[in-house]
Amino acid sequence: MFATLSDRLADTFKHLRGKGKLSEADIDATAREIRIALLEADVALPVVKEFVAAVKERARGEEVSGALNPAQQVVKIVNEELVTILGGETRRLRYAKTGPTVIMLAGLQGAGKTTLAAKLALWLKDQDKTPVLVAADLQRPNAVQQLQVNGERVGVPVFAPAPGNGVGDPVAVAREAIEHAKRTLHDVVIIDTAGRLGVDAELMKQAADIRDAVQPDEVLFVVDAMIGQDAVTTAQLFLDGVGYDGVVLTKLDGDARGGAALSIASITGKPVMFASAGEKMTDFDLFHPDRMASRILD
Ligand code: GDP
């Protein structure tokens, strides 16, 4: 087990008595501990550096007050900075003013998109929405069927190309799905798109073509929280190639400390909106920056 940042800082400050500003030596020692804690949480190095610099700056100006000991005070600063970068308040979905709200999912194969699509559909259904799932991942042989199985589990219809029609055109499927949703009065359309194991130009273009064709209200980048350092590169490539409004972290039930969340939010400036944490369809919730901050620190 790693020591928590609070424990580390309590140790760093145990010599410190009395009040006044923290000394430069104390601030340096603090910075070192924060750096180690963030690296252990798998936060990307450039993000760690920027973060530590910001905390140092704030710590310099702080008076050591009576209410909190120096360690608690630094933990408070770190926590506040983490929450700010992670998006502050939870960012809510933006619904279309007229017609169905279109949500498009993008991300690498295996990120958990298909599972997430069904979880999101269930979550929306519980809020009295009438979602429809769209199988626009026509690349992976079982993707359509997997979405159909998941759709059935959550009681949400799936719009998919008729079987036996060859590979099919995902852009056309997405477009038709929206017309279908309008006709059948579904108010949210969730489009599952193809992902490959590695980022490739063809995949990016396909996702960008779907985006251009359907003009989604929200594009969500779905990313496996376990991928740690790689999250930054992938997140940036999808941002440049497809663009997105928010991030969904999956597999948070694993032992990842959540560093990917901080790295992605910091580098892309996009809010993490949802957290998916398990194989059950109900293992899904809005992302709470404050809870993630504690997870990164503890
Ligand atoms: P896709 O290729 O992006 O559509 O990914 P899938 O939805 O097929 O998920 C890939 C694998 O990860 C499957 O075995 C899922 O059961 C699993 N998975 C998805 N989300 C989660 C999650 O939140 N926690 C865990 N433990 N496994 C997940």
Residues whose N, C-alpha, C, O or C-beta is under 5 A from the ligand:
A	BS01	GDP	L108 Q109 G110 A111 G112 K113 T114 T115 L116 T250 K251 L252 D253 S276 A277 G278 E279
